[in-house]
Amino acid sequence: MLKKAILCLLLSVSYLANAQIKAADLVGNYMVPAKDGAIQIYESKGKYHGKLVVIKDPNKLDINNPDKTKQTNKILGMNIMNNFTFDGDDCWKDGTIYDPKNGKTYDCKITKEANGDINVRGFIGISLLGRTETWTKLKESKN
């Protein structure tokens, strides 16, 4: 009986360790489909966020932001993805994504493909009513 309990405990710890490794697999840089920007996804305090690290016009301002005090902010370096949590099954959910092209924020979830690319689905209310884009994972440069 004790051996079974120890085996179950070891399997549970192993599963949790693998889930943590998988959660971190989201971290990296991704090119958006229009190829006019790249997003860096990073982890902070157990949540995943994304910021614009490459755009065609680095001086572009957030002119469509509904908060007029933010319309003079540059969008380069801006966090556009916030507060994603990993569900343990290759899905990051409960986050939001901001679209600087229209100034709107959407609920969002992310799923990972086998090749490392991610599917980013923005939606209002329920996931069924939304749009999915596939972002291409960029290779890390070796300096």
N, C-alpha and C positions, 0 to 999 in steps of 0.2 A: 504494500500500500504506500509506503514511504517513497519507494522507487518511482511509482507512478506520479506521485505528487511532485517530486523533484523533476521528472521528465516534463511534466506539464508546465512547471515554472520555467524551465530552460527554454522550452518551445515558445512560451509567451514572451520572454525577454528577447529571444532571437527575432520573433515577429516584429516587436516594437523597434528593435534596432534597425531592421530592414525598412520599416516604414519611415523612420527618421532619414535614412539614406535616400529613399525615394522622394521624400518631401523636398530635400535639398536639390534634387535633380532639376528642378524648375529654374534654379539660379543660373543666370547667363544673359547674353545679349541676343536679341532677336530682330530680324529685319521684317518690317510690315510688308504686305503684299504689293503696295504701290511703289515700294522701294524708295520712298521719300523720307524715311525715318527709321531709326533703330531705338529699341527699348532695352534698358538694362533692368532685369528683374533681380531683386535682392531680398534677403531675409532680415527682418528686424523684430526682435522680441517674439519669435514664433509665428509672425505673420509675414506675408509676401507682398511686395510692392514693386512698382515699375516706374522708371523715369525715362524721359526722352533724352538720349545721349547723342543722337545724330539727327539733324534735319537739314534740308537743303538751304534754308535761309536761317542762319543762326541768330539773326537779329529780329526774327518774327515775334510779334507781340500777341498776347492772349486777348485779342480784340473782341472775341465773341463771348467772353466770360460774362455771365449774368451779374456778377459782382463787379460793379464799375471800378472799384478801387484796385482790382486785379488786372484790368485791361491794359495796363502799361507794363505788366510783367512779361519777360521773355519766356517763351515756351520751352526753349532749350534748357534742360536740367529740371524741368517741372515733373513732379510726381503725377502721373496720369492714372496709375493703378494703385489701389490701396486695400489693405486688410484682408487678403486672401488667406484662407486656412486650408490645410491639406486634409482630405477625408480618409486617407489611408488606402485609396484605391485609384491612384493616378488622376485625381481630380482635385483642383484647388477651387474653393467656392466661397460664397458669402463676401465677395469683394465687389469693388466698384471700378469702373473705367470712365475716365473723362475724355471727351472728344473735343479738342481745341478747335476743330473745324466748324462745330456748331454750338459750342459752349454748353453741351448737355452732359450729364453724368448718368450712367446706366449701371444696373446690377450686372454682374459678370461672373462667369465661371471659366476655368481653363482646364483642358485635358491635354495630355501629352501623347504624342505619337511615338512609335517604336524608334524612328530615326532621330528623335530629339526635338523635332518641330512641335509647336503647340497650336491647339485650336482655341481661339479666344472668342467666347460667345457673349455679346452684350445684349441685354434685354430689359424690358420694362415689365415688372410684375412677375410673370412666369417665363421660364426659359423657352417655352414653346414659341413665344412671340419675340423673336430677336433675330440677330444676324451673327454668323460665325465667319471669322477670318482665320486663315492658317498663317502663322508667323514662322519664319525660317530661322532655326538656331544658327548663329554665326560661330564659326570655329574660333577658338582662342588663339591669339597670336603668341608665338614663343619668341620672346626677346632675348 
